[in-house]
Structures are given as structure tokens and as C-alpha cells.
Amino acid sequence: MATSSTGAWSTADAEAEQAWIEGGDDALHVAWERFGSLVFTYCRRALGDHDSAADCTQETFVSAWRSRDRFDPSKGTLAGWLMGIARYRVLDARRAAPRIPTPRADDETVDIAEPASPMEDALADRLLLAHALETLPERPRRVVELAFHGDLTHQQIAMRLDLPLGTVKSDMRRALVRLRDHMEGGEGVG
């Protein structure tokens, strides 16, 4: 089974990616099973509507499948690439939605503006980061959590986990590289 140069994802992610690259009959199903809930969660939160989110999720996977040859595992993970496509599909869904005029006090009407894109990007990044953290082995994940959520130094983490300082530093460095690689999903399909 092929994996990226860093091995940054779980076995299930790697299997889904390999199936995607090979383009076999079950590749789309495998990717849907592995990443469908991640994409749907993003679409649901960004669009605020279950049915629109379901449509957007389906369009994401259809777009991805049609352009599967553009996926480059050297540029990022399949999850990151799919989330990039989902961002474009959410924007498309917003643009296609009818604008709803809102009455103002002076009897003028104004169209409701689309929500800010940076918030959606932050949401997508948080969901992708949560997924990426799940793919780390237990010890490096714990080191990262203690450093960022517990605000502990390397020395404090080493003492808390009863590990050599060098091991903590190595785990942190490798984990951050893996997280970065996981987050870089390449360009989405526009």
C-alpha cells in the first residue's frame, strides 16, 4: 500500500487514498465512507441546511471523482483535497441560492450578504485539523495536545508523560510535520 512520504494519516485514510489513486470500481465508495462525514459536517455548518449540505457533499464527491487525475498525493492528503473542493461547492451553493430581501426601517430593501468566507475557511481548517489529530499515533497526539491545549513546555510534557526530553521533542516535530502535510490538501477543483 502506498503512503505519502511522511505517513501522516491512518491506515484507513491511506487505504482510501490508494483506492482513489487506482480508480477502481469501489474507490468512490471507499472515499465516501472515509471522508463523507467530514465533508458533510463542513457543508452543514457552512450552509446551515441539511438538504443543501447533502447536495453540496454529493456535488463535492462527484466533482472530485470527475477530476480525480488532478489529485496529487505529494501535495497533500485526499481529505485535504476533498475539503478544498467542498469549499468551492459551498461557495457555488451560496451563489445559486436566491437572495432574500430584508426590509429596513426606511422602507428600502437590502439583500442579505453572503457570510464571510474566512469563517468558513477557519471551520474547514478546524474540521480537517481534528481529523488530522485523530490520525496521529497515541503518544505524539498526547504530546501535541499537552503542548497546545495544556500550554505545557517540552520539559513539562516529558515529566508528565515520563518520557525523555528528546523523545518529546522528536514526537512533537514529527507530529507537526504530519499535521502540516495533512492540512495541505492541494488546490481544490473550481
Secondary structure, DSSP 4 states (H G I P E B T S, - for coil): ----TT--S-HHHHHHHHHHHHT-TTHHHHHHHHHHHHHHHHHHHHH--HHHHHHHHHHHHHHHHHTGGG--TTT--HHHHHHHHHHHHHHHHHHHSPP-EEE-TTS-EEEPPPPPHHHHHHHHHHHHHHHHHHHS-HHHHHHHHHHHTS---HHHHHHHHT--HHHHHHHHHHHHHHHHHHH---PPP-
